[in-house]
């Protein structure tokens, strides 16, 4: 009888800790859900000799999900698990830099560990409590629990982890050829994680260039940039040898080409297969440590090294507003939102100096900027991207030039249409025409297993 009472008490304590921590971040948990979870804990404690390991496993998965929820303010999906394992370095860099966001889940987990230490002193044996709950009820409780406890939701998430599939649409594309001879420099700046909000809009207005809000091709960098640089809006049509690859088209039109990135080779490993580097005359990648303390201003230094007296197509990829939002010169704050805003200021100073450098030359040029995707940087305590939300897929674009451009370039509404404009500038269209009535925003996976959305104009 004494052991039975202890089992009930300790099961109740662990239930309160695990479900209570869920309640702190997800207030939809009901009293009935807590009762069901308690029954499950009690059952496991009476059925298994070493029940403390059951508590530990659930607590570990609870910690994972609570950390994820503290950052994104949403439940984890199988695509998030996939992205974690394919971007481990970036994930841990963000976690350590923004560790203050995760004090609550870590505190809960440590409390559970202390409780387990106390449980370790008590021998929990199989006894008469087992008959209180019949064996078939275990499966019912496990199923219900997947919809009540965030810790066990991770188990459910792992069980449907997406696998790479051979669902690509491998089509034979017809080569295209230039129809006009152009003698201009085209400079495309690819931002990182800059959202379109009121603060960014004010910065854009001060520049006095044409600007607007457009739709990104995807919700993360690894998908968004290959789509833009290959004039595609469907990831299933992305191929390493696309005929519409912008570097390939630039070389066919006798442009000198360059791709210079402030992101490391490791960060670029999913993008490089779609760059067609054999068509890139100058390729450089700088890691974050190499770039200190100037970061994106290294791109200006590298641009100055290029011979842009020859007509050139140059792509500059920023580190910009990449988490943890500390890639700028000057004092850093303990507040991630303040650091994000400072990084935006730093980026606009960079754009200004790029423009000054180009305008001082004699060569005709077109300078284009857009971001790969947006970012939550503290709005409603949310951070990161990788989700189908307007703040993620609505991004800034600005275009400026010292030559006349067709007036309808201002109709650009998406990355896909921006790439059509670039193809026009490279000499492959007599007229710039946009006939699209919708745009597609892809998710985070080439196989589209995490979906896509269609936005109609």
Residue pairs with C-beta under 8 A, 6 or more apart in sequence:
3 122
3 123
3 124
3 125
3 127
4 127
4 128
4 129
6 122
6 124
7 42
7 45
7 46
7 51
7 124
7 127
7 129
8 42
8 129
10 45
10 115
10 118
10 119
10 122
10 124
11 38
11 41
11 42
11 45
11 51
12 38
13 115
14 41
14 55
14 59
14 112
14 115
14 119
15 34
15 37
15 38
15 41
17 59
17 108
17 111
17 112
17 115
18 37
18 58
18 59
18 62
18 112
18 149
18 151
19 29
19 33
19 34
19 37
19 38
19 148
19 149
20 108
21 62
21 66
21 104
21 105
21 108
22 29
22 62
22 66
22 148
22 149
22 150
22 151
23 29
24 104
25 66
25 69
25 70
25 104
25 150
26 69
26 150
29 148
33 144
33 148
33 149
34 148
36 141
36 144
36 145
36 148
37 145
37 148
37 149
39 133
39 137
39 141
40 138
40 141
40 142
40 145
41 54
41 55
42 129
42 132
42 133
43 130
43 133
43 137
43 138
43 141
44 51
44 54
45 51
45 54
45 124
45 129
46 124
46 126
46 127
46 129
46 130
46 132
46 133
47 126
47 130
47 138
48 54
49 124
49 125
49 126
50 124
51 119
51 124
52 116
52 119
52 120
52 124
55 112
55 115
55 116
55 119
56 112
56 113
56 116
58 149
58 151
58 152
59 109
59 112
59 113
59 116
59 151
60 109
60 151
61 151
61 152
61 154
61 155
62 105
62 108
62 109
62 112
62 149
62 150
62 151
62 154
63 105
63 106
63 108
63 109
63 151
64 76
64 151
64 154
65 75
65 76
65 150
65 151
65 153
65 154
66 102
66 104
66 105
66 108
66 109
66 150
66 151
67 95
67 102
67 105
67 106
68 76
68 80
69 75
69 76
69 105
69 150
70 101
70 102
70 104
70 105
70 381
71 94
71 98
71 101
71 102
71 382
71 383
71 384
72 80
72 376
72 382
72 383
72 384
72 386
72 387
73 380
73 381
73 382
74 382
74 387
75 150
75 153
76 153
76 154
76 157
77 157
77 450
78 157
78 158
78 160
78 161
78 162
78 449
78 450
79 162
79 386
79 443
79 444
79 445
79 449
79 450
80 157
80 386
81 157
81 158
81 161
82 161
82 162
82 445
83 220
83 386
83 444
84 91
86 270
89 266
90 267
90 323
93 323
93 324
94 323
94 324
94 384
95 102
97 323
97 324
97 326
98 323
98 324
98 336
98 383
100 334
101 336
101 383
142 152
145 152
146 152
146 153
146 155
146 156
147 153
162 445
162 447
162 449
162 450
164 447
165 447
165 449
167 236
167 447
167 448
168 236
168 237
168 238
168 239
168 446
168 447
169 234
169 236
169 237
170 239
171 237
173 239
173 242
173 243
173 244
174 243
175 243
176 243
176 244
176 249
176 428
177 252
177 428
178 249
178 252
178 253
178 426
178 427
178 428
179 427
179 428
179 429
179 430
180 427
180 428
180 429
180 430
181 253
181 427
182 253
182 311
182 425
182 426
182 427
183 311
183 364
184 311
184 363
184 364
184 365
184 366
184 403
184 425
185 308
185 311
185 312
185 313
185 314
185 358
185 363
185 364
185 365
185 366
186 250
186 255
186 312
186 313
186 314
186 365
186 366
186 368
186 422
186 425
186 426
187 303
187 314
187 316
187 354
187 358
187 365
187 366
187 367
187 368
188 313
188 314
188 315
188 316
188 368
188 369
188 422
189 299
189 316
189 318
189 351
189 354
189 367
189 368
189 369
189 370
190 225
190 228
190 315
190 316
190 317
190 318
190 370
190 371
190 372
191 318
191 320
191 321
191 347
191 369
191 370
191 371
191 372
191 395
191 396
192 221
192 263
192 317
192 318
192 319
192 320
192 321
192 322
192 371
192 372
193 320
193 321
193 322
193 323
193 371
193 372
193 373
193 374
193 375
193 385
194 200
194 320
194 321
194 344
194 347
194 371
194 374
194 375
194 395
194 396
195 371
195 374
195 375
195 376
195 377
195 391
195 392
195 394
195 395
195 396
196 213
196 374
196 394
196 395
196 396
197 391
199 341
199 344
200 344
200 396
201 396
203 344
203 345
203 348
204 211
204 396
204 398
205 211
206 348
207 348
207 351
207 352
207 355
207 398
207 400
209 355
209 367
209 398
209 399
209 400
210 398
210 399
210 400
210 410
211 396
211 397
211 398
211 399
212 396
212 397
212 410
212 412
213 394
213 395
213 396
213 397
214 370
214 394
214 395
214 396
214 397
214 412
214 413
214 414
214 415
214 417
214 418
215 393
215 394
215 395
215 413
215 414
215 415
215 439
215 441
215 455
216 224
216 370
216 371
216 372
216 373
216 374
216 392
216 393
216 394
216 395
216 414
216 415
216 441
217 223
217 224
217 227
217 228
217 232
217 233
217 414
217 415
217 416
217 440
217 441
217 442
218 224
218 227
218 235
218 373
218 393
218 441
218 442
218 443
218 444
219 373
219 385
219 386
219 387
219 388
219 392
219 393
219 441
219 442
219 443
219 444
220 372
220 373
220 385
220 386
220 443
220 444
221 267
221 271
221 372
221 373
222 270
222 271
222 444
223 235
223 442
223 443
223 444
223 445
223 446
224 372
224 373
224 415
224 442
225 271
225 274
225 317
225 372
226 232
226 238
226 271
226 274
227 233
227 235
227 238
227 415
227 416
227 419
227 442
228 370
228 372
228 415
228 416
228 418
228 419
229 245
229 246
229 247
229 274
229 275
229 315
229 419
230 238
230 242
230 244
230 245
230 246
230 274
230 419
231 242
231 244
231 246
231 416
231 419
231 420
231 422
231 423
232 238
232 242
232 244
232 416
232 419
233 414
233 415
233 416
233 439
233 440
233 442
234 440
234 442
235 442
235 445
235 446
235 447
235 448
235 452
236 446
236 447
236 448
238 274
238 446
240 273
240 274
240 276
241 276
242 248
242 274
242 276
244 419
244 423
245 274
245 275
245 276
245 279
246 313
246 315
246 419
246 422
246 423
246 426
247 257
247 259
247 275
247 276
247 277
247 279
247 280
247 313
248 276
248 279
249 423
249 426
249 428
250 257
250 279
250 313
250 426
251 257
251 279
253 426
253 427
253 428
254 311
255 311
255 312
255 313
255 426
256 281
256 282
256 306
256 307
256 310
256 311
256 312
256 313
257 279
257 280
257 281
257 282
257 312
257 313
257 314
258 280
258 281
258 282
258 283
258 306
258 312
258 313
258 314
258 315
259 275
259 277
259 280
259 282
259 283
259 284
259 315
259 317
260 282
260 283
260 284
260 285
260 299
260 302
260 303
260 314
260 315
260 316
260 317
261 268
261 284
261 285
261 286
261 316
261 317
262 286
262 288
262 291
262 295
262 296
262 298
262 299
262 317
262 318
262 319
262 327
263 285
263 286
263 287
263 317
263 319
263 322
264 285
264 286
264 287
264 288
265 285
265 287
268 285
275 283
277 283
282 306
284 302
286 298
288 295
288 319
288 327
290 298
291 298
291 319
291 327
293 329
294 301
294 329
295 319
295 327
295 328
295 329
295 346
296 318
296 319
296 320
296 327
296 346
296 347
296 350
297 350
297 353
299 316
299 318
299 350
299 354
300 350
300 353
300 354
300 357
302 316
303 314
303 316
303 354
303 357
304 357
306 312
306 314
308 314
308 361
308 363
308 365
309 363
311 363
313 426
316 354
318 347
318 350
319 327
320 327
320 343
320 347
320 371
321 340
321 343
321 344
321 347
321 371
321 375
321 377
323 375
323 383
323 384
324 336
324 339
325 336
325 339
325 340
325 342
325 343
325 377
326 332
326 339
326 343
327 343
327 346
328 342
328 343
328 345
328 346
329 346
330 342
330 346
332 339
332 342
333 339
333 342
335 378
336 377
336 378
336 383
337 377
337 378
340 375
340 377
340 378
351 369
351 398
354 367
355 367
355 400
358 365
358 367
358 402
359 402
364 401
364 402
364 403
365 401
365 402
365 403
366 399
366 400
366 401
366 403
366 405
366 425
367 399
367 400
367 401
368 397
368 398
368 399
368 418
368 421
368 422
369 396
369 397
369 398
369 399
370 395
370 396
370 397
370 415
370 418
371 395
371 396
372 395
373 385
373 392
373 393
373 395
374 385
374 391
374 392
374 393
374 394
374 395
375 383
375 384
375 385
375 391
375 392
376 382
376 383
376 384
376 385
376 389
376 391
376 392
377 383
379 391
385 392
386 392
386 443
386 444
388 441
388 443
388 451
388 453
393 441
393 453
397 412
397 418
399 405
399 409
406 424
406 431
406 432
408 432
408 433
408 434
409 421
409 432
411 417
411 434
412 418
412 421
412 434
413 434
413 436
413 439
413 457
414 436
414 439
416 436
416 439
416 440
417 434
417 436
417 439
420 429
420 432
420 434
421 432
423 429
424 431
424 432
436 457
437 456
437 457
438 454
438 455
438 456
438 457
439 454
439 455
439 457
440 452
440 453
440 454
440 455
441 452
441 453
441 454
441 455
442 448
442 452
443 450
443 451
443 452
444 450
